Amino acid sequence: MLTSLKSAVLAAGLALLALPVHAFDTSARAAYVIDQTTGTVLLSKNADEPLPPASMSKLMTLYVAFEALRDGRLTLDETLPVSEHAMSYGGSTMFLNTQDRVRVEDLLRGIIVLSGNDACVVIAEALSPDGTEAGFARYMTQRARQMGMNHSNFTNSNGWPAAGHMMSVHDLAVLADRLITDFPEYYPLFAEETFEFDGRAPSNVNNRNPLLKLNIGADGLKTGHTQEAGYGLVGSAKQGDRRVVFVLSGLDSISRRAEEAEAVVNWSFRNFIERTVANAETPVAQAKVWMGAQKTVGLVPDGDLTLLFPVLGDQNVQAEVVYQGPINAPIAKGQQLAELVIQPEGLPEIRRPLVAAEDVAMGGFLVRLLTVGGIVLKDMINTPLESM
């Protein structure tokens, strides 16, 4: 019978440090910071609370548009009409009118750089299942659920204040990660600092992302602001081989948003370091095998395991291997058998899969006989004799 086993181990190659780190002290209502390279969550504050996302929700409209471009349902050179509904939006716009037919590429730049509410609606109506912005918003919500964004609900395409239009900062970070990973060909658009469309909006030509000019590796993604939502930013920066994705929401001013965003980037890169803690060739533990040609099997990560840790500290910490055992033979090399659980001080728990280091065949007749016999003998020893 399988039982749950937890083995506390500190294997060779896993001499980790419990590295105390001071969490970033943000005044944002909600915040989420993740090292995209290693998947390490560096900061999480009210991460799953649904909040008004303002224009940061335009990222979902962009993701759906990029999918349509990839699938051939849109092309960059295609021109789209502007409806009265699209033209009716105020706030940040491209100043489109119903006489326009606008290239998709210009609309995308209008959304990313100029935060154009009207541009979002033009894209939305073109891709909507029923031709309406509301229908597109329902599609956005459905697609978000499929992507694991379970704290998001859309009622429009651009983040205009509306009851029920919500996203969590965690969901926004998931979305940012997917935009960077799934559409590298379009991601450079997010680093563009200016976009002049037809000379119509001389006062609205600059990207609102305050980090792009600071030479700290920032290259995206989207700001947001409404009275209800406060000031927010979905950002990303790359330094060397590391990329950080972060979301701040509910700040009280433009200046505070800029200061916090820069501080988050600097904190993320200066206070953490990558460490290779295990490699795919060296077992970190041995798991017991049931009815196998050998009694144990080595457990290794499915690739060299590089994690992110705070830079300071001097206390060893144990890693924990968790698996259901003993494990039934036969076992194939590379088969996932366990998890390695690491809890660096000041950071969320880290879990990584462990796989079989080798094949383990089913044991022969003698092995199975001895195994069964051992169980029977153990049961006999543990069963008290009844009175005659």
Buried (B, 14 or more C-beta within 10 A) or exposed (E): EEEEBEBEBBBEBBEBBBBEBEEBEBEBBBBBBBBBBBEBBBBBBBBEBBBBBBBBBBBBBBBBBBBBBEEEEBEEEBEBBBBEBBBEBEBBBBBBEEEBEBBBBBBBBBBBBBBBBBBBBBBBBBBBEEEBBBBBBBBBBEBBEEBEBBBBBBBBBBBBBEEEBBBBBBBBBBBBBBBBEBBEEBBEBBBBEEBBBEEBBEEBBEBBBBBBEBEBBBBBBBBBBBEEBBBBBBBBBBBEEBBBBBBBBBBEEEEBBBBBBBEBBBBBBEBBBBBEBBBEEBBBBBBBBBBBBEBBBBBBBEEEBBBBBBEEBEEEBBBBBBBEBBBBBBBEEBEEBBBBBBBBBBBEEBEBBBBBBEBBEBBEEEBBEEBEEEEEEEEEEEEEEEEE
